[in-house]
Amino acid sequence: MNIITAESTKDSIEELVQDIKQQISNFDAKIVLFFASAKFDPDKIAEKMQDAFGDALVFGCMTAGEVVSGQMLKNSLVAMAFNSEVIGNIKIEVVENIKDESGTKGVDKAFAAFENHFKMPMQALDFDKYVGIVLIDGLSSAEERIMDRVGDLTNVLFVGGSTGDDLKFEKTYVYANGKAYTNAALLCLIEPKVNFGLIKTQSFCTLPQKLVATKVNEAERRVIEFNNKPAVVAYAEAVGSTVEEASNHFMDKPVGLMVDDDPYVRSPQQIQGNDMIFYCNVLEGMELALLESQDIIGDTKKAIEEKQKEMGSISAIINFHCILRTLELEKKGLTDNYGKVFSDIPTIGFSTYGEEYIGHINQTSTMLAFE
């Protein structure tokens, strides 16, 4: 085994980390990636996990729920260890103060460090041989800015998730170098020794109704008008509901930016007056299609099976899974069924406040699969 997973729901950080360490004890880990509930003190969990695997590169983030092979968990820590048979070369950089406009300068510095480490210009890297992971503060509203800059600087695909805090919406963290960072993004560039692939599934069908964002406050992710009407009025009309009950449809009828018949989901978060606040940016003039939720479990199974056929085999999956999908699965009593989709493949993941895949999206499962 070149990739193994571990999970623990122990209450104290000492017992928790010891439990994880024991499960990975007879394994020569080159990197350890972990996702931990907001229940655990961020500074301590970062320090203790680094101490436990001192010779490995240890990094991760805070979550809104965890995923591990066969299970969806809460109040846990899940980890995945890779040895040098899988990971050829890797470099991690932390970009701080991302809420400031100057945060993108940190991306430039990170990429300069990547170039120095890999001895190659970022634009020259072969996107079939390198892949990036990004973990970014899910309360920063900076995801679009950071991902836009990443896209400007490289053709290598960076995938990942916006960190959570168990739906408290207070403060969230990324972990690296034995430290916890808030208002930060963790960028990780990997040169794997095995093939890898990306899986994106959003489990929606497109409805005929269209909503054009005619008045927007982009900085606040606030849509003031759709189709030249108050946003909530136009949305309620589209879903066939009263204004008062419009928010009940957010989970199962979000909207999507269509790219080659593929929806890039924009999920409404809340209503303020007649305005609608979204989990990610809606630009003025953007035409959005109304979407309707489909079978998450069937869709996910199908997407993984198709990728397995394409790749030949999958030895591990990292799953960045939107919290809104988790809430929908909870509402329908399907979390166990979802966990079982990953029973046969070593998997870790977490419930995110948004997913990073060619930009920042919502209500999606974005997965990195290794051969």
C-alpha positions as CSV (number, residue, x, y, z in Angstrom):
1,M,0.0,0.0,0.0
2,N,1.4,3.4,-1.0
3,I,-1.5,5.4,0.2
4,I,-3.4,4.8,3.5
5,T,-6.1,6.6,5.5
6,A,-6.8,7.0,9.1
7,E,-9.7,8.5,11.1
8,S,-10.4,9.2,14.8
9,T,-13.3,10.6,16.8
10,K,-11.4,10.7,20.1
11,D,-12.3,13.7,22.3
12,S,-8.9,15.0,23.4
13,I,-6.3,16.2,20.9
14,E,-3.6,14.1,22.5
15,E,-5.7,10.9,22.1
16,L,-6.9,11.9,18.7
17,V,-3.4,12.4,17.3
18,Q,-2.0,9.3,19.0
19,D,-4.8,7.3,17.4
20,I,-4.1,8.6,14.0
21,K,-0.3,8.1,14.5
22,Q,-0.9,4.5,15.5
23,Q,-2.9,3.8,12.4
24,I,-0.1,5.2,10.2
25,S,2.7,3.9,12.4
26,N,4.2,1.2,10.0
27,F,4.2,3.5,7.0
28,D,6.9,5.6,5.6
29,A,4.9,8.8,5.0
30,K,6.3,11.5,2.7
31,I,3.2,13.6,3.1
32,V,0.2,13.5,5.5
33,L,-2.9,15.5,4.5
34,F,-5.6,15.9,7.2
35,F,-9.0,17.5,7.7
36,A,-10.2,18.2,11.2
37,S,-13.4,19.3,12.9
38,A,-13.7,22.9,14.3
39,K,-14.2,21.2,17.6
40,F,-10.4,20.9,18.0
41,D,-8.2,23.9,18.9
42,P,-6.5,24.9,15.7
43,D,-3.1,25.8,17.0
44,K,-2.8,22.6,19.0
45,I,-4.0,20.3,16.2
46,A,-1.6,21.9,13.8
47,E,1.3,21.5,16.2
48,K,0.5,18.0,17.4
49,M,0.0,16.6,13.9
50,Q,3.3,18.0,12.7
51,D,5.1,16.6,15.8
52,A,3.5,13.2,15.3
53,F,4.8,12.9,11.7
54,G,8.0,15.0,12.1
55,D,9.7,13.6,9.0
56,A,6.7,14.1,6.7
57,L,5.2,17.2,5.1
58,V,2.0,17.7,7.2
59,F,-0.8,20.0,6.1
60,G,-4.6,20.3,6.2
61,C,-7.5,22.4,7.3
62,M,-10.6,22.9,9.4
63,T,-13.9,21.6,8.1
64,A,-17.7,21.6,8.3
65,G,-17.7,17.7,8.4
66,E,-15.4,15.0,7.4
67,V,-15.4,12.2,4.8
68,V,-13.4,9.0,5.0
69,S,-13.5,5.6,3.1
70,G,-17.1,4.3,3.7
71,Q,-18.2,7.0,6.1
72,M,-19.4,10.6,6.6
73,L,-18.3,11.9,10.0
74,K,-18.5,14.8,12.4
75,N,-16.3,15.9,15.2
76,S,-13.4,13.8,13.8
77,L,-10.0,14.0,12.2
78,V,-9.4,12.2,8.9
79,A,-5.9,11.8,7.4
80,M,-4.3,10.4,4.3
81,A,-0.6,9.4,4.1
82,F,1.3,9.1,0.8
83,N,4.7,7.5,0.5
84,S,7.5,8.4,-2.0
85,E,6.2,5.8,-4.5
86,V,3.3,8.1,-5.2
87,I,4.7,11.6,-4.5
88,G,7.8,12.5,-6.5
89,N,8.1,16.2,-5.5
90,I,6.0,18.6,-3.5
91,K,6.1,22.2,-2.3
92,I,3.7,24.0,0.0
93,E,3.3,27.7,0.4
94,V,0.9,29.7,2.7
95,V,-0.5,33.0,1.4
96,E,-1.6,35.2,4.2
97,N,-3.9,38.3,4.5
98,I,-6.0,37.2,1.5
99,K,-9.0,39.4,2.4
100,D,-6.9,42.4,1.4
101,E,-6.7,43.3,-2.3
102,S,-2.9,42.9,-1.9
103,G,-3.5,39.2,-1.1
104,T,-2.8,38.2,-4.7
105,K,0.8,39.4,-4.3
106,G,1.2,36.5,-1.9
107,V,0.2,34.2,-4.8
108,D,2.9,35.7,-6.9
109,K,5.4,35.1,-4.1
110,A,4.2,31.5,-3.6
111,F,4.6,30.8,-7.3
112,A,8.1,32.3,-7.3
113,A,8.9,29.8,-4.5
114,F,7.4,27.0,-6.6
115,E,9.6,28.0,-9.5
116,N,12.7,28.1,-7.3
117,H,11.9,24.6,-5.9
118,F,11.0,22.9,-9.1
119,K,13.6,24.7,-11.1
120,M,11.2,25.5,-13.9
121,P,8.9,28.4,-14.9
122,M,5.3,27.8,-13.8
123,Q,4.0,28.4,-17.3
124,A,6.3,25.6,-18.6
125,L,5.0,23.0,-16.2
126,D,3.2,20.1,-18.0
127,F,-0.4,20.1,-16.6
128,D,-0.5,16.3,-17.2
129,K,2.4,15.8,-14.8
130,Y,1.7,18.4,-12.1
131,V,-1.4,19.1,-10.0
132,G,-2.1,21.7,-7.3
133,I,-4.2,21.5,-4.2
134,V,-5.7,24.7,-2.7
135,L,-7.2,25.0,0.8
136,I,-8.5,28.5,1.4
137,D,-10.3,30.4,4.2
138,G,-14.0,29.8,3.5
139,L,-15.0,33.0,5.3
140,S,-12.6,35.3,3.4
141,S,-14.7,36.0,0.3
142,A,-11.3,36.0,-1.5
143,E,-11.6,32.7,-3.4
144,E,-12.3,34.2,-6.8
145,R,-9.5,36.7,-6.5
146,I,-7.0,34.0,-5.5
147,M,-8.1,31.5,-8.0
148,D,-8.1,34.1,-10.8
149,R,-4.5,34.9,-10.0
150,V,-3.5,31.2,-9.9
151,G,-5.1,30.8,-13.3
152,D,-3.2,33.8,-14.7
153,L,0.1,32.3,-13.6
154,T,-0.1,28.6,-14.6
155,N,-1.9,26.0,-16.7
156,V,-1.6,23.5,-13.9
157,L,-5.0,22.8,-12.4
158,F,-5.4,23.6,-8.7
159,V,-8.3,21.9,-7.1
160,G,-9.5,22.1,-3.5
161,G,-12.0,23.5,-1.0
162,S,-12.9,26.5,1.1
163,T,-12.4,25.6,4.7
164,G,-15.3,25.4,7.2
165,D,-16.0,25.8,10.9
166,D,-18.9,23.4,11.5
167,L,-21.4,26.1,10.3
168,K,-20.5,28.6,13.0
169,F,-19.3,31.1,10.3
170,E,-16.9,32.7,12.8
171,K,-13.3,31.8,11.9
172,T,-11.6,29.0,10.0
173,Y,-8.1,27.8,9.5
174,V,-5.5,26.1,7.2
175,Y,-2.7,24.1,8.7
176,A,0.9,23.9,7.6
177,N,4.4,24.0,9.2
178,G,2.9,23.0,12.6
179,K,0.9,26.2,12.6
180,A,-2.7,27.3,12.1
181,Y,-3.4,30.2,9.7
182,T,-6.6,32.2,9.3
183,N,-7.3,34.7,6.5
184,A,-5.0,32.5,4.5
185,A,-4.8,30.1,1.5
186,L,-2.6,27.1,1.4
187,L,-1.2,26.3,-2.1
188,C,0.4,22.9,-2.7
189,L,2.1,21.9,-5.9
190,I,2.7,18.2,-6.5
191,E,4.6,16.2,-9.0
192,P,3.1,12.7,-8.6
193,K,4.8,9.6,-9.8
194,V,1.4,8.1,-10.7
195,N,-1.3,9.2,-13.0
196,F,-4.0,11.4,-11.6
197,G,-7.4,12.6,-12.7
198,L,-10.1,15.0,-11.6
199,I,-13.8,14.2,-11.0
200,K,-16.4,17.0,-10.8
201,T,-20.0,16.1,-10.1
202,Q,-22.8,18.5,-9.2
203,S,-26.0,16.4,-9.5
204,F,-28.2,19.0,-11.1
205,C,-30.3,19.2,-14.2
206,T,-31.0,22.4,-16.0
207,L,-34.5,24.0,-16.1
208,P,-35.7,26.4,-18.8
209,Q,-36.0,29.4,-16.5
210,K,-33.2,32.0,-16.9
211,L,-32.2,34.7,-14.5
212,V,-30.0,37.6,-15.7
213,A,-28.2,39.5,-12.9
214,T,-29.1,43.1,-13.9
215,K,-27.9,44.8,-10.7
216,V,-25.1,43.4,-8.5
217,N,-22.8,44.4,-5.6
218,E,-20.0,42.1,-6.5
219,A,-17.8,42.8,-3.5
220,E,-20.6,41.5,-1.2
221,R,-21.7,38.7,-3.5
222,R,-25.1,40.4,-3.5
223,V,-27.6,40.3,-6.3
224,I,-30.0,43.2,-6.1
225,E,-31.9,42.5,-9.3
226,F,-32.5,39.6,-11.6
227,N,-34.3,40.3,-14.9
228,N,-34.7,44.0,-13.8
229,K,-36.9,42.9,-10.8
230,P,-35.9,42.7,-7.1
231,A,-33.7,39.6,-6.9
232,V,-35.9,37.6,-4.5
233,V,-39.1,38.4,-6.5
234,A,-37.6,37.2,-9.8
235,Y,-36.1,34.0,-8.1
236,A,-39.5,33.2,-6.4
237,E,-41.3,33.6,-9.7
238,A,-38.7,31.2,-11.4
239,V,-39.1,28.5,-8.7
240,G,-42.9,29.0,-8.5
241,S,-43.0,30.0,-4.9
242,T,-43.9,33.0,-2.7
243,V,-41.2,35.5,-1.7
244,E,-41.6,34.4,1.9
245,E,-40.9,30.7,1.0
246,A,-38.2,31.4,-1.6
247,S,-35.3,30.4,0.7
248,N,-36.7,26.9,1.1
249,H,-35.7,26.2,-2.5
250,F,-32.1,27.4,-2.2
251,M,-30.7,23.8,-1.6
252,D,-32.6,22.0,-4.4
253,K,-33.0,24.9,-6.9
254,P,-29.8,26.9,-7.1
255,V,-28.6,28.6,-10.3
256,G,-25.8,27.9,-12.6
257,L,-23.5,29.5,-15.1
258,M,-23.6,27.2,-18.1
259,V,-20.3,26.4,-19.8
260,D,-20.6,23.9,-22.7
261,D,-23.8,22.5,-21.1
262,D,-22.0,22.0,-17.8
263,P,-23.4,24.0,-14.9
264,Y,-21.0,25.9,-12.6
265,V,-23.3,26.2,-9.6
266,R,-23.9,29.5,-7.8
267,S,-25.7,28.8,-4.5
268,P,-27.9,31.4,-2.7
269,Q,-26.9,31.8,1.0
270,Q,-29.6,34.1,2.3
271,I,-32.1,36.8,1.6
272,Q,-31.5,40.4,2.9
273,G,-34.5,42.6,2.2
274,N,-35.2,41.9,-1.5
275,D,-31.5,41.1,-2.2
276,M,-30.0,37.7,-2.5
277,I,-26.5,36.9,-1.0
278,F,-24.6,34.1,-2.7
279,Y,-21.8,31.8,-1.6
280,C,-19.8,32.8,-4.6
281,N,-19.6,35.7,-7.1
282,V,-22.4,36.5,-9.5
283,L,-21.2,39.2,-12.0
284,E,-23.5,41.9,-13.4
285,G,-24.9,40.8,-16.8
286,M,-24.3,37.1,-16.1
287,E,-27.1,34.8,-17.4
288,L,-27.8,32.0,-15.0
289,A,-30.0,28.9,-15.5
290,L,-32.3,27.6,-12.8
291,L,-31.1,24.1,-11.7
292,E,-32.9,21.3,-10.0
293,S,-31.2,18.8,-7.6
294,Q,-30.9,15.2,-8.8
295,D,-29.6,11.9,-7.4
296,I,-26.3,12.8,-5.6
297,I,-25.4,9.2,-4.8
298,G,-26.2,7.8,-8.3
299,D,-24.4,10.7,-9.9
300,T,-21.3,10.2,-7.7
301,K,-21.1,6.5,-8.3
302,K,-21.4,7.0,-12.0
303,A,-18.7,9.7,-12.1
304,I,-16.3,7.5,-10.1
305,E,-17.0,4.4,-12.3
306,E,-16.4,6.5,-15.4
307,K,-13.1,7.8,-14.1
308,Q,-12.0,4.3,-13.0
309,K,-12.6,3.1,-16.6
310,E,-10.6,6.0,-18.0
311,M,-7.7,5.6,-15.5
312,G,-7.7,1.8,-15.3
313,S,-7.7,1.9,-11.5
314,I,-8.0,4.4,-8.6
315,S,-5.9,4.0,-5.5
316,A,-7.1,7.1,-3.6
317,I,-9.5,10.0,-3.7
318,I,-9.4,13.4,-2.0
319,N,-13.0,14.7,-2.0
320,F,-13.9,18.4,-1.6
321,H,-17.6,18.1,-0.9
322,C,-19.9,21.1,-0.6
323,I,-21.6,21.6,2.8
324,L,-24.9,22.2,0.9
325,R,-24.7,18.7,-0.5
326,T,-23.9,17.3,2.9
327,L,-27.0,19.2,4.3
328,E,-29.1,17.8,1.5
329,L,-27.9,14.2,2.2
330,E,-28.6,14.7,5.9
331,K,-32.1,16.1,5.2
332,K,-32.8,13.0,3.1
333,G,-31.2,10.5,5.5
334,L,-28.6,9.5,2.9
335,T,-25.2,10.2,4.6
336,D,-24.5,6.5,5.2
337,N,-25.3,5.7,1.6
338,Y,-23.0,8.4,0.4
339,G,-20.2,7.3,2.6
340,K,-20.5,3.7,1.2
341,V,-19.9,5.0,-2.3
342,F,-16.2,5.3,-1.2
343,S,-16.0,2.0,0.7
344,D,-13.7,0.3,-1.8
345,I,-11.3,3.2,-2.5
346,P,-9.1,4.9,0.2
347,T,-10.7,8.3,0.5
348,I,-10.6,11.4,2.7
349,G,-12.5,14.6,2.2
350,F,-14.4,17.3,4.0
351,S,-17.6,19.4,3.7
352,T,-16.5,22.7,2.3
353,Y,-17.8,26.3,2.1
354,G,-17.1,26.2,-1.6
355,E,-15.0,24.3,-4.1
356,E,-12.0,25.4,-6.2
357,Y,-12.0,24.0,-9.7
358,I,-11.2,26.5,-12.5
359,G,-12.4,29.2,-10.2
360,H,-14.7,29.1,-7.2
361,I,-18.0,27.1,-7.3
362,N,-20.7,25.7,-5.0
363,Q,-22.8,22.6,-4.5
364,T,-20.3,20.4,-6.2
365,S,-18.1,17.5,-5.3
366,T,-14.6,18.1,-6.7
367,M,-12.3,15.1,-6.4
368,L,-8.6,14.5,-7.0
369,A,-8.1,10.8,-7.9
370,F,-4.7,9.0,-8.0
371,E,-4.0,5.9,-10.0
